[in-house]
Amino acid sequence: MAVPKHKTSKSKRDKRRTHQKIDAPILGTCAQCGERKLPHNACPNCGTYKGRKVVPTKDELSVKKDAK
């Protein structure tokens, strides 16, 4: 089994790990309500995607549950 001859320095180790960082997600704004949302995803606040209503909102779901 291979064994390193010398200790890897902190600098060398950290240079190898430069691409392992986590970036903050890129957020856009919803055209309907102006809330922040992920691109290419339905707005969690108003439930629209590309100007169409595609997902029911939390308020709509609670109204449906109360009606049952």
N, C-alpha and C positions, 0 to 999 in steps of 0.2 A: 504494500500500500504506500502511496506517495505521501511524504511528510514534508512540510515547508522547511527550508533551511533557515529562513529569517522571519522574525515577527513582522506582520504587516502593520505599517504605521497608521495612526489615526487619519492622517491626511490622505493616504492612499485608499484606505477603506472608505472614507467619506466621499472621495472623488468617484468611486465606483457606484455609490448610492445616490448620485445627484438626480437621476431620473426616476427615483422611487417615491418622490414627494406626491402629495395629494393636492390637486388644484380645486379651488372653489368652483361650484357649478356656474355655468354661464346662464344668466336669466334674462328673459325678454319681458315685454309688457303685453298684456292682453289688449287687443284692439277694442273689445266691448266694454270691459269694466276698468281697465288700467292697472290691474293687479299684476304682480310679478309672477312669471310662470316659466317652466322649462320650454325651450324651443321644440317644435314638432310634437307637442303634447296638448291635450285638452286643458283648458283653464280649470283649476280646482274650485275656483270661486263661483264662476257663472256657468261653467259646463259647456263652453263653446269651443269650436275648433274650426278655423278658416271661415268664420262668420256663421256657422251652423250650430244649432244646439245638438250636442251629441251625448252628453252625460247629464243625468239628473243631479241637481245640487242637493246638499244636505237638508235644506229647508223643504224641498219638494218631496224628498223621501220621508221626512217626518210627518208631513201632511198626509201622505198616502197611508202610513201606518196608523195614524189617528182615525182615518176614515174606515178602516177595516173593523 
